[in-house]
Amino acid sequence: GTPQFGLIAEDVEKVDPALVLHDDKKQIYTVRYDAVNAMLLNEFLKEHRTVQEQGSEIQSLKQQLDKLEQLINQQEGSAK
């Protein structure tokens, strides 16, 4: 009585054919769920690294912006 969910093997094959198994007639049979979990973890880790790198870059850009704003304010103050 527990609902079960799964992936559509034909859709998975479009993304990565190595993640599906075929029957004797070369028809798509099932998804290799053991391999999907490892692939998803790898993709998650890649995205996580990207987000971390973007966060560092944003922080650096904010610091540069603060310095430029200070410089502009100093120049405006000395021009008066």
SEKOLSE-941995 format. One record per residue (C-alpha): residue number from 1; chain; x, y, z. Coordinates in steps of 0.5 Angstrom, whole numbers, m for minus. Example, Ala and Ser with C-alpha at 12.3 -4.5 7.8 and 13.67 -1.06 7.14 Angstrom:
marlo k=1, c=A, east=25, north=m9, up=16
marlo k=2, c=A, east=27, north=m2, up=14
END
This chain:
marlo k=1, c=A, east=0, north=0, up=0
marlo k=2, c=A, east=6, north=5, up=0
marlo k=3, c=A, east=6, north=9, up=m6
marlo k=4, c=A, east=12, north=8, up=m10
marlo k=5, c=A, east=16, north=13, up=m15
marlo k=6, c=A, east=21, north=12, up=m20
marlo k=7, c=A, east=24, north=16, up=m26
marlo k=8, c=A, east=22, north=15, up=m34
marlo k=9, c=A, east=27, north=10, up=m37
marlo k=10, c=A, east=26, north=13, up=m44
marlo k=11, c=A, east=27, north=20, up=m41
marlo k=12, c=A, east=33, north=18, up=m37
marlo k=13, c=A, east=36, north=15, up=m43
marlo k=14, c=A, east=36, north=22, up=m47
marlo k=15, c=A, east=40, north=25, up=m41
marlo k=16, c=A, east=45, north=19, up=m40
marlo k=17, c=A, east=44, north=12, up=m44
marlo k=18, c=A, east=49, north=9, up=m39
marlo k=19, c=A, east=44, north=10, up=m34
marlo k=20, c=A, east=38, north=5, up=m37
marlo k=21, c=A, east=38, north=m3, up=m38
marlo k=22, c=A, east=35, north=m6, up=m44
marlo k=23, c=A, east=32, north=m13, up=m45
marlo k=24, c=A, east=34, north=m18, up=m50
marlo k=25, c=A, east=30, north=m14, up=m56
marlo k=26, c=A, east=34, north=m8, up=m54
marlo k=27, c=A, east=28, north=m4, up=m51
marlo k=28, c=A, east=29, north=0, up=m45
marlo k=29, c=A, east=28, north=m4, up=m39
marlo k=30, c=A, east=29, north=0, up=m33
marlo k=31, c=A, east=33, north=5, up=m30
marlo k=32, c=A, east=40, north=3, up=m26
marlo k=33, c=A, east=38, north=7, up=m20
marlo k=34, c=A, east=44, north=5, up=m16
marlo k=35, c=A, east=48, north=9, up=m21
marlo k=36, c=A, east=43, north=14, up=m21
marlo k=37, c=A, east=44, north=16, up=m14
marlo k=38, c=A, east=52, north=16, up=m15
marlo k=39, c=A, east=51, north=21, up=m21
marlo k=40, c=A, east=46, north=25, up=m17
marlo k=41, c=A, east=51, north=26, up=m12
marlo k=42, c=A, east=57, north=28, up=m16
marlo k=43, c=A, east=52, north=33, up=m20
marlo k=44, c=A, east=50, north=36, up=m13
marlo k=45, c=A, east=57, north=37, up=m11
marlo k=46, c=A, east=59, north=40, up=m17
marlo k=47, c=A, east=53, north=45, up=m16
marlo k=48, c=A, east=55, north=46, up=m9
marlo k=49, c=A, east=62, north=48, up=m11
marlo k=50, c=A, east=60, north=53, up=m16
marlo k=51, c=A, east=55, north=56, up=m11
marlo k=52, c=A, east=61, north=57, up=m6
marlo k=53, c=A, east=66, north=60, up=m12
marlo k=54, c=A, east=60, north=65, up=m14
marlo k=55, c=A, east=59, north=67, up=m6
marlo k=56, c=A, east=67, north=68, up=m6
marlo k=57, c=A, east=66, north=72, up=m12
marlo k=58, c=A, east=60, north=76, up=m10
marlo k=59, c=A, east=64, north=78, up=m3
marlo k=60, c=A, east=70, north=80, up=m7
marlo k=61, c=A, east=66, north=84, up=m12
marlo k=62, c=A, east=62, north=88, up=m6
marlo k=63, c=A, east=69, north=89, up=m2
marlo k=64, c=A, east=71, north=93, up=m9
marlo k=65, c=A, east=65, north=96, up=m9
marlo k=66, c=A, east=65, north=99, up=m2
marlo k=67, c=A, east=72, north=101, up=m4
marlo k=68, c=A, east=70, north=105, up=m10
marlo k=69, c=A, east=64, north=108, up=m6
marlo k=70, c=A, east=69, north=111, up=m1
marlo k=71, c=A, east=74, north=113, up=m6
marlo k=72, c=A, east=68, north=117, up=m10
marlo k=73, c=A, east=66, north=120, up=m3
marlo k=74, c=A, east=73, north=122, up=m2
marlo k=75, c=A, east=74, north=126, up=m8
marlo k=76, c=A, east=67, north=129, up=m8
marlo k=77, c=A, east=69, north=132, up=m1
marlo k=78, c=A, east=75, north=134, up=m3
marlo k=79, c=A, east=72, north=138, up=m9
marlo k=80, c=A, east=67, north=142, up=m5
END
